[in-house]
């Protein structure tokens, strides 16, 4: 298979990770970038060798015959529009998380990819951190028996009023529901699904702004999901005014025959089996540490295109993750458990939305995720 040409739509901070992964990945070439601020796109292009073509309007990038794969790095509320347009142009798509603002938008993205025979991958990179990949292998090998619970704890700094930069649309409270639960919680939910190998059947939540009032993101949330097997998955993010990093940030997985700890701060895995006196530190397999999450995702998408197979993180994965987040918002508002997948009556629900918090309506913005 010949090298694939990649086009980046939205030249915010996260885009550089993708550019680096593409430039260093086998069979990939960065051929185009687009941003509504053309000077930004052109300046980024000038720093890449060979220099990709710079566009102001991403629709022009979609007509470039050198582009085979489009990487969507726009604010989340613009993902559906750009992804559907790329699919209709016959381009494969790597779409950054969060996949979309609503279930209907996500479903439209999946339909467009299927109708045009192109691949759609969602950029949930957290599942491919070394500790979580190693933990998944141990679970698959039966090291702790059947998974009965997953507990994720993620302390962070609480953003105080006025501290969020105006263009950080991805996690501003009320920005199409994309507070912290959507923007970061979806990563954790995806990783928990990957670890336990199950889908969520119900979700309940408590979400609040204890310190981060006004336009800042939610600073506290606890979301509990229950799988069909009755496995329980709890994910919590705890914002501190004076942030003191925890010794162990990540997931603890409880099994019927042991317990696993998988942390990315520090990056470590430990296991304690039934009958053990202490935890045993687990060394990472060489192939796991050989490449980073973004390199692994891009290589996987290229392989899926070549082999005509499903990407490792599918559009359906992205859909299930936003259903978890939107279900959490609904559960918090209604003070009741929500069934998953979400019923059709909620497919246009976008979370606690304040329209004035959205970017100005000029078609599309560069990504700042």
C-alpha positions in Angstrom: 0.0 0.0 0.0 1.3 3.4 -0.9 1.8 6.1 1.7 -1.4 7.8 2.9 -1.6 11.6 2.8 -3.0 13.2 6.0 -4.7 16.6 6.4 -5.2 18.3 9.7 -8.3 20.3 10.3 -7.9 22.8 13.2 -4.3 23.8 14.2 -4.7 24.1 18.0 -2.4 22.6 20.6 -3.5 19.0 20.2 -2.9 19.0 16.5 0.9 19.0 17.0 0.7 15.6 18.6 -1.0 14.2 15.5 1.5 15.9 13.2 4.4 14.4 15.1 2.8 11.0 15.1 2.1 11.2 11.3 5.5 12.4 10.4 7.2 9.6 12.3 4.7 6.9 11.4 5.4 4.4 8.6 3.4 4.9 5.5 2.0 8.3 6.5 2.7 11.8 5.1 1.4 15.2 6.4 0.2 16.9 3.2 -2.2 19.6 4.3 -3.3 21.7 7.3 -6.3 24.0 7.7 -7.3 26.7 10.2 -9.7 29.6 9.9 -6.8 31.8 11.0 -4.8 31.2 7.8 -1.6 32.8 9.3 -1.7 30.2 12.0 -2.0 27.3 9.5 0.7 28.7 7.2 3.1 29.3 10.1 2.6 25.7 11.3 3.1 24.4 7.8 6.3 26.4 7.4 7.8 24.5 10.3 7.2 21.1 8.8 9.4 19.3 6.3 8.3 18.8 3.7 5.9 21.7 3.9 2.2 20.7 3.8 -0.3 22.9 1.9 -2.0 25.4 4.1 -5.7 26.2 3.8 -8.1 28.6 5.5 -11.3 26.8 4.7 -11.2 23.1 5.5 -13.6 22.4 2.7 -10.8 23.3 0.3 -8.6 20.8 2.1 -11.3 18.1 1.5 -11.0 18.7 -2.3 -7.2 18.1 -2.2 -6.5 14.8 -4.0 -3.3 14.3 -2.0 -5.4 14.0 1.2 -6.5 10.4 2.0 -7.1 10.8 5.8 -8.6 13.8 7.6 -7.7 14.4 11.2 -10.4 16.5 12.9 -9.0 18.7 15.7 -11.8 21.2 15.9 -13.8 22.1 19.0 -16.1 19.2 19.8 -19.4 20.9 18.8 -18.0 21.1 15.2 -16.8 17.5 14.9 -20.0 16.2 13.3 -20.1 18.8 10.5 -16.5 18.3 9.6 -16.6 14.5 9.9 -19.7 14.2 7.7 -18.2 16.5 5.1 -14.9 14.5 5.1 -16.8 11.2 4.7 -18.9 12.6 1.8 -15.6 13.7 0.2 -14.4 10.1 0.4 -11.8 10.7 3.1 -11.0 8.4 6.0 -11.3 10.2 9.4 -9.5 10.4 12.6 -11.7 12.5 14.9 -10.5 13.8 18.2 -12.5 13.1 21.3 -15.1 14.1 22.4 -16.8 12.5 19.4 -19.8 14.9 19.2 -22.2 17.0 21.3 -25.2 14.7 21.0 -26.1 11.1 20.2 -27.8 12.2 17.0 -24.6 13.9 15.8 -22.5 10.8 16.6 -25.0 8.6 14.8 -24.8 10.9 11.7 -21.0 10.6 11.7 -21.2 6.8 11.8 -23.8 6.7 9.1 -21.8 9.0 6.8 -18.6 6.9 7.2 -20.6 3.7 6.5 -22.4 5.1 3.5 -19.2 6.3 1.9 -17.1 3.2 2.7 -14.5 5.1 4.8 -13.0 4.4 8.2 -13.8 6.5 11.3 -11.6 6.3 14.3 -12.2 8.3 17.5 -9.1 9.6 19.3 -9.5 8.1 22.8 -5.8 7.8 23.5 -6.0 7.2 27.2 -6.7 3.5 26.8 -3.3 3.2 25.2 -1.3 4.5 28.0 1.2 1.8 28.9 -0.2 1.0 32.4 -3.7 0.5 31.0 -2.6 -1.7 28.1 -0.6 -3.9 30.5 -3.5 -4.1 32.9 -5.8 -5.2 30.1 -3.4 -8.0 29.1 -3.3 -9.3 32.7 -7.1 -9.2 32.9 -7.4 -11.1 29.6 -4.9 -13.7 30.9 -7.2 -14.3 33.9 -4.7 -13.0 36.5 -7.5 -11.5 38.8 -10.4 -13.7 37.7 -13.7 -12.0 36.7 -13.8 -8.2 36.9 -16.3 -7.2 39.5 -15.5 -3.5 39.9 -13.3 -0.7 38.4 -12.6 2.4 40.4 -11.0 5.4 38.7 -9.7 8.4 40.8 -8.4 11.5 39.1 -7.6 14.5 41.3 -6.9 17.8 39.6 -6.7 21.6 40.1 -10.0 23.3 40.3 -10.2 26.2 37.8 -11.3 29.3 39.7 -13.7 31.8 38.1 -12.0 33.8 35.3 -9.1 31.3 35.0 -10.2 29.5 31.8 -8.9 31.1 28.6 -11.8 32.4 26.4 -11.0 30.0 23.5 -10.9 26.8 25.6 -14.3 25.8 24.4 -13.8 22.2 25.0 -14.3 22.2 28.7 -16.1 25.5 29.5 -19.1 24.7 31.5 -22.2 25.0 29.4 -20.4 24.8 26.1 -22.8 22.3 24.5 -22.5 20.2 27.6 -18.8 19.8 27.2 -17.6 20.4 30.7 -15.1 18.1 32.4 -17.5 15.2 32.4 -17.6 15.2 28.6 -14.0 16.3 27.8 -12.0 14.2 30.3 -14.6 11.9 31.7 -15.2 10.3 28.3 -11.5 9.4 28.2 -11.8 7.7 31.6 -15.1 6.0 30.6 -13.5 4.7 27.4 -10.5 3.3 29.3 -12.8 1.7 31.9 -14.8 0.0 29.1 -11.5 -1.2 27.6 -10.3 -2.6 30.9 -13.4 -4.4 31.9 -14.4 -5.5 28.4 -18.1 -4.6 29.0 -20.6 -2.0 28.0 -22.5 0.1 30.6 -26.1 -0.6 31.2 -27.0 2.1 33.7 -25.4 5.3 35.0 -25.8 7.6 38.0 -23.9 10.8 38.9 -23.2 13.7 41.1 -21.6 16.7 39.4 -21.0 20.1 40.8 -18.9 23.3 40.8 -17.8 23.6 44.4 -15.0 26.1 43.6 -15.2 26.6 39.9 -18.2 28.9 39.6 -19.5 30.6 36.5 -17.9 29.7 33.1 -15.2 27.5 34.6 -15.5 23.7 34.2 -17.1 21.4 36.8 -14.6 20.7 39.4 -16.1 17.7 41.1 -17.9 14.6 39.7 -18.5 11.0 40.6 -20.1 8.9 38.0 -21.1 5.3 38.7 -22.1 2.9 35.9 -23.3 -0.7 36.2 -22.7 -3.3 33.5 -25.0 -6.1 32.5 -22.8 -8.6 34.5 -23.3 -6.3 37.6 -19.7 -5.1 37.4 -19.5 -1.6 38.9 -17.5 1.2 37.3 -17.0 4.4 39.3 -15.0 7.4 37.9 -14.4 10.4 40.0 -12.5 13.7 39.4 -11.8 15.8 42.4 -10.7 19.5 42.0 -8.6 21.1 44.7 -7.9 24.8 45.1 -4.3 24.0 46.1 -3.6 20.9 43.9 -1.6 18.2 45.7 -1.0 15.3 43.3 -2.0 11.9 44.6 0.6 9.2 44.8 -1.7 7.0 42.7 -3.8 8.5 39.9 -5.6 6.0 37.7 -7.6 2.8 38.1 -8.0 0.0 40.6 -9.6 -3.1 39.1 -11.2 -5.5 41.6 -11.5 -9.1 40.4 -13.0 -12.3 41.8 -9.4 -13.6 42.5 -7.3 -10.5 42.9 -6.8 -6.8 42.5 -4.9 -4.8 39.9 -3.6 -1.2 40.3 -3.0 0.6 37.0 -1.8 4.2 37.4 -0.4 6.7 35.0 0.9 9.1 37.7 3.2 7.3 38.3 3.1 5.0 35.3 2.9 1.6 37.0 1.0 -1.6 37.3 0.8 -3.9 40.4 -1.2 -7.0 41.1 -2.2 -8.8 44.3 -3.7 -12.2 43.8 -5.8 -14.1 46.4 -3.4 -15.5 49.0 -0.6 -12.9 48.3 0.7 -10.9 51.2 1.8 -7.9 49.1 1.4 -6.4 45.7 3.8 -7.4 43.0 5.0 -4.7 40.5 4.5 -5.8 36.9 7.0 -4.9 34.2 5.6 -3.6 30.9 5.8 -5.7 27.8 8.4 -4.3 25.3 5.8 -3.8 22.5 3.7 -1.7 24.9 6.4 0.8 25.6 7.7 0.8 22.1 5.3 3.6 21.0 3.1 6.3 22.4 -0.7 6.4 22.4 -1.0 8.7 19.4 1.5 6.8 17.3 -0.4 3.6 18.2 -3.7 5.0 17.2 -2.5 6.4 13.9 -0.7 3.2 13.0 -3.8 1.3 13.9 -6.0 3.4 11.6 -3.6 3.0 8.7 -3.6 -0.7 9.2 -7.4 -0.8 9.3 -7.5 1.1 6.0 -5.0 -1.3 4.5 -6.7 -4.4 5.7 -10.2 -3.1 5.4 -11.0 -3.9 9.1 -12.5 -1.9 12.0 -10.3 0.7 13.7 -9.3 -0.1 17.2 -11.5 2.8 18.6 -14.6 2.9 16.5 -17.4 5.4 16.0 -19.6 3.2 18.1 -17.0 3.4 20.9 -17.1 7.2 20.7 -20.9 7.0 20.8 -21.0 4.8 23.9 -18.6 7.2 25.7 -20.7 10.3 25.1 -23.8 8.4 26.1 -22.1 7.7 29.4 -21.3 11.4 29.8 -24.7 12.7 28.7 -26.4 10.0 30.8 -24.4 11.3 33.7 -25.5 14.9 33.2 -29.1 13.6 32.9 -28.8 11.5 36.0 -27.4 14.5 38.0 -30.2 16.8 36.8 -33.0 14.2 37.4 -31.5 12.6 40.5 -32.2 9.2 39.1 -30.4 6.3 37.3 -30.4 6.5 33.5 -30.5 3.4 31.2 -27.8 3.0 28.6 -27.8 3.2 25.6 -29.8 6.4 26.0 -33.4 6.2 24.8 -34.2 8.0 21.5 -35.9 10.9 23.4 -32.5 12.0 24.6 -30.6 11.8 21.3 -30.6 15.6 20.8 -29.7 16.3 24.5 -26.4 18.2 24.7 -26.0 18.6 28.4 -26.3 21.7 30.5 -26.0 24.2 27.6 -25.6 28.0 27.7 -25.5 29.1 24.1 -23.6 32.3 24.9 -20.7 30.2 25.9 -20.2 28.8 22.3 -17.7 30.2 19.8 -18.9 33.0 17.6 -20.9 31.6 14.7 -18.4 32.0 11.8 -18.5 28.6 10.4 -15.7 26.9 12.4 -12.8 27.6 14.8 -9.3 26.3 15.2 -9.0 23.6 17.9 -7.7 24.5 21.3 -8.1 21.2 23.0 
